Amino acid sequence: MSLFEQTTAWLLDMSQWSGTGSIPQRLGEHVLITVVVVAIAVVIAIPVGIFCGHVHKGGATIIAVAGAARAIPTLGLLTLAGLWLGIGLKAPIIALVVLAIPPLLAGAFSGVNSVDASVVKSSRAMGMTEWQVIQKVEIPLALPLIMGGLRSAVMQVIATATLAAYIADSGLGRYIFAGLKTQAYGEMIGGAVLVILLALAGEALFAVLQHLTKKVVYVFKV
């Protein structure tokens, strides 16, 4: 059988779609890892990016931090965290959070920092507090860029979360590692195909959401 036939046979095998270690279970684990990682990264990065953008300071530091974080090899960080924390999801989550922070931080900072200064001044002249300016003016206008950073972070985490299977029995990466180990290449390629399809679905979803935020900004400006 060719690799295409092996992959198709594995994907269409009904035994892969039910029970322990089934495709729905691994898919759910992969999505859950992505959601948890991105949520943690959002809590850390978005407020910092918004604050720095609001005061128009720290841009150089953010660029440096984002660049340094991107330069860290995720597999290397995962290995070190795994040696420290042991088998399980803690190490992959830490490594993936480090991966997700840079685009979120950059998106939030760029979005808020790029808001027209005259709009901010007008808001203050109307008696708005600094928090109200951030909440009611800057964040709505910055939404497209914030959403762009979120979109980038989610895509990177979906793709890289396959490494979680390196030290944890979770996610679609289990098929890739197991298939490689046992030379079951249909399973390995099938796992990769599922990750690609999940990434494409996520990309489509966030493309729609980012388009909607642009409409919100247009209505806000009008």
N, C-alpha and C positions, 0 to 999 in steps of 0.2 A: 504493500500500500504506500502511496505517496504521502508526503507530509500533509498535503491538503486533505486527502481522504482520512488520514488518522485524526486530524483536528476536527473535521466534520463529524466523524463517527463519535468522537469523545463528546462533542457539544450536544449531539442528538441522542446520546445514551441517557435514557430516562432515569437510570440509577444515579446519575450525577445531579439530578434535580430534586432529590428527596433524601431525608435522613441526615445523620451526622456528617459534617464535612461536605454537604451538598453545595451546589452553586448558589442557591438563594441564601444559605447561611453565610458563605464566604463573602458574597456581595454585601449582605447586611453588615458584616463585620468591617468590611472595607469602607463603607459609607459612614459607619459609626466612628471609626478612627478618624476619618476626614473631618467630620463634624466637630468632634471633641478637640482635635488639634487646631482647627481654624477658629473655634470659639475662644480657646485659650489665647491664641495669637491676637485675635481681635481685641480682647480685654487689655492686653499689654500694649499693642502697637497703636490702635486707633486713637485713644485719648492722648497719647504722647504726640502723635502726628498732628492732631487737631490743635493742641495747645501751642506747639512750636509754630504751626502755620498762623495761628491767631496773633502771636506776638512777633511774628516775622523774624524769629531767631532760631538758631540751631540747625539751619539748613545744611551747612557743611558737615556738621556732626552726624546728621541723619544719613547723608550720602556716604560718609565714611563707614558708619555702622552697618548700613545696608550692604555696601560693597564687601565689607569684611565677612558678614554673615553669609553672603552668597558664595564667597570663596571657600568656606568651610566644606570639605567633602562630607556629604551626608552619611555615607557608609562608614567612613572613618569615625565620625562623631557617634554614630549608632554603636559601633564596636566598643568604643571607650565607655559609653554610657551602659552598655550591656555588661561589660566587665565590672562596672561599679555597682549597678543595680540588680544584675542577674537576669535570668530568663523572665519574660513577661512583656507587657505593653508599656511599662514606664519608660524604658530606654527609647523605643521608637517614637513615643509621643514627644519626648524632650527633643530628639533630633529633628522631628518634623516641625515642631513649633519654631525652632531656630530657622528652618527653611521658610516658614510661612510669614515670619515677621517682616522681612525687608519690603516685599511689595505692598503690604498693608500700611506700613509706616510711611513709605514713599508716596503712596496714593493719598493718604489722609493729609499729609503735609502739603503736597503739591496742590490738592484741591482747595484747602482753606487759604493757603498762601496766595493763590491766584485770584481770589475774590476781589473784585474791583474796590479799591480803597474808598472811592466816593460813595459807594453803597454803604460801606461800614460807617463812614463819617455821618451820613444821613441818618442811619439807624441810631447812632449815639446822640445826634442832635434831637431826635424824637424822644429821648429820655430812656432809651433801653440801657439796661445794665450790660456788663461785659458778657455775663452768662447768656442773657437774652440775645445778644448779638451773635454769639456762637451758635446757640440753639435754633434761633428763628431766621437767621440770615446766612451765616457762613456755611453751616452744615448742609442746608437745602441746596445752596448754590454749588457746593463742593461734591454733591452726591455722585455725579458721573465718574469723577476721578477716584473717589472712595470706592465705588462699586467696581471700577476697573482694577484697583489694587486687590480687592476681595476676589474678583474673578481670576486674576493671575495666581493668587495664593492657593485657591481651591484647586486649580488645574495642576499646579506643581505638587500639591499634597496628594491628590488622587494618583498621579503617576508614580510618585516616590514612596507612597504607602505600601507598595509591593515589598519594600525592604523590611517592613514590620515582620514578615514571615521568617526573616533571617534568624531572629531570636524569640519569636512568639508564634504560637499556632493560630494565627488570625489573618484574615484578609485573602484577597485573590492571589497574592504572592505565593501562597502555599502551593498552588498548582504549578507555578513556575519553578520553584525550588524542588518540589517533589518530582516533577517531570524530568528536570535536569539530572537529579540524583539517580533516578531509576531508568533513565534513557527512554522515558515515555514521552516522546516529543509531541505527540498529539495533545497530551494533557498540558505540556509546557506552553505550546503555542496557543492552545485554547484559553489558558489563563491570561496570556498576553492580550488576546483578542477581547476578552471580557473587560480588561482594564481599559483598553482603547475605546470600547463602546461606552463604558461608564464615563470616561473623560469627554467623549464627544457629546454625551447627553448633558453633562455638567456645563460644557461650553455653550451649548444651545440655550440652556436655561439661563445662564448668566448674561448671554448676549441679549436675550429678551428683557431681563431685569435692567440691564444697563441702558437699553433703549428707552425703557419706561422712565428711568430717572432723568434722562435728557428731556423728556416731555414735561416732567415735573418742574425742572429748572426753567423751561420755556414759559410755562404757565406762571411760575413764580415771578419771573422778570416782567411778564405782561401785567 
